[in-house]
Amino acid sequence: MTPLLDIKGLKVHFQTDDGMVRAVDGVDIAINRGETVSIVGESGCGKTVTAMTVLKLIAMPPGRIVAGQVLFEGHDLVPLPAEDMRAIRSKQIAIVFQEPMTSLNPVYTVGEQIAETIRQHEGMSKRAAMTRAAEMLALVQIPNAHKRVSDYPHQFSGGMRQRVMIAMALSCNPKLLIADEPTTALDVTIQAQILELLNEMKQRLGMAVLLITHAMGVVAETAQRVIVMYAGKVVEEATVEALFATPRHPYTQGLIRSIPRIDLAATQHVRLEAIPGSVPSLLNPPVGCRFAARCRYVMPECRTAEPLLVEKAPGHKAACIL
Ligand code: SF4
């Protein structure tokens, strides 16, 4: 089966005053139709740059796609001109950002903004697009949607604004939804509601979802397959069950050890472990394994050659010489 999205050997560099930052350095990611894949990792691991590159939303310059392909339904998006990319955004691939207040225009009603997205891609009358906008607000469970369509972004709470963003993203029935840290700016209880909504929308509309997050709890709630990124590279890839049951890469093991456990009795005191150190500079990445400086199992040979991402069990890959 041809994947819906097939990122092959992607390298994205950024020119800075200090030199070239290799933000994404040879990444392969495939997503099938209707599948939810999560990219997880710390800030600066390259997950957001990877997702933004799919939609060509990185600033070029200073960013540059140095190598690789982004195949969507078999067609490479990398060489597409800006006008063709505009036609693909929203209609085929839509995105929900982390902070809805900065993504919504404060001077237009939410209905006008959703309707404008629909009209750009579907050539509907204004009235029909507004009706569809109200239907989309109802779909994402905003009470009194037909009235709230005339409200401005500031009249919605943070969670409701994120629902509006999801309604806008889904308004043209995309085949792939990219959600970039969609719950990070929200309270914990609202986060759960938004994840539930994303899951429900995915079931109802049958789209694929690429979820970018730094939170392993969000991964466990939402994803079918997980890609773990570290310092611009994929270090592990597995189904969500395999990843949590038998994490193969020491970095993934560290991420999982840092999740609070609510399944233990109150008397069992387990200290949460942080991963010591920080992500290496991508101006001059270290030779060999990029995780070596933080790895509890590091050996001399880890610092000489870069470990390749290889299959350790069926469907389970890791880039570690252990
Ligand atoms: Fe640790 Fe070596 Fe594996 Fe890198 S290759 S994760 S340093 S054991």
Boltz pocket constraint, residues with backbone or C-beta under 6 A from the ligand:
constraints:
  - pocket:
      binder: B
      contacts: [[A, 249], [A, 250], [A, 251], [A, 289], [A, 290], [A, 291], [A, 292], [A, 293], [A, 295], [A, 296], [A, 297], [A, 298], [A, 299], [A, 302], [A, 307], [A, 319], [A, 320], [A, 321], [A, 322]]
      max_distance: 6.0
